[in-house]
Amino acid sequence: MSARFAPGAHGAALVLVLWLVALLTALVGAFALSARIEYLQQRVQDDSGRAQEIGRAGVAYAMSRLRADPQRPAWQPDGRTYRWSFDGARVDIRIEDESGKVNINLADPALLQALLQGAQVPEAEAARLAGAILDWRDADDLSPPGGGAEAADYVAAGLPYRPRNARFETLGELQRVLGMTPELYRRLRPSLTLHGRLARPDPRFAQAPVLAALGLDAVQVLAQRLQQDATGGVTETAPLASGSGTYSIECRVTDARGRVSTSRAVVRDRPSVASGQAYTVLQQEQGMASQ
């Protein structure tokens, strides 16, 4: 006896099969998309990790190139860019001696005010903000003649904190000083340090804003550096001993696909017992960007 189907059963079965096919297609598509996303995420992580390792290699190489030898001249820690190739990647390396920056724990009010004015802060406001920086790091409750900011001023401004009345522990802490803005901090940040050991920066390694704050002709000083570099005068006569021994090193890594990773480290030319390296890392930052 042959089976008989009610009218419309064949159509219902066909619709059911089509829905099942569509569901399976969607599941397969979702799985494929998920696998693709996981692959891309893993690839980004691998690229990031590789770039970070190349950045660390760049720091080690830069430290080795700060020492002159008979085969090649020493690199200079004055902010110029050097190019290096490593494992198929291009690495642009900038080295700055921390002694060429303004140490906010050691600088006097006049130097701080000059640096602030160079960052387009009006004279009166620059004097007050320089005083506020000193008030943050000193232990007394007296503001300098040009103005400042002690605990009562923070209360009046409605801020939930007071001056530390001790040395700055991080550069980011400067953003908490009354009167400091994120944009002003961003402009000042490249010129500041906590690791330099001088109350006044060494002009041999200072960049234009710091040179101007020191009362020097920045254009003339930087031009003289370029002239000396072109004649070989500096690079042949400035071994590591000419620097302070503490450097900020920026490595910009560009891989074969054009992805760019930037790493920055502050290092001291002193062996590290913990890591076994020939230098000590005082601070390190990593970042990733697409070109």
Secondary structure, 3 states (H helix, E strand, C coil): CCCCCCCCHHHHHHHHHHHHHHHHHHHHHHHHHHHHHHHHHHHHHHHHHHHHHHHHHHHHHHHHHCCCECCECCCCCEEEEEEEEECCEEEEEEEEEHHHCEECCCCCHHHHHHHHHHCCCCHHHHHHHHHHHHHHHCCCCCCCCCCCCCHHHHHHCCCCCCCCCCCCCCHHHHHHCCCCCHHHHHHHHHHEECCCCCCCCCCCCCCHHHHHHCCCCHHHHHHHHHHHHHHCCCCCCCCHHHCCCEEEEEEEEECCCCEEEEEEEEEECCCCCCCCCCCEEEEEEEEEEEC
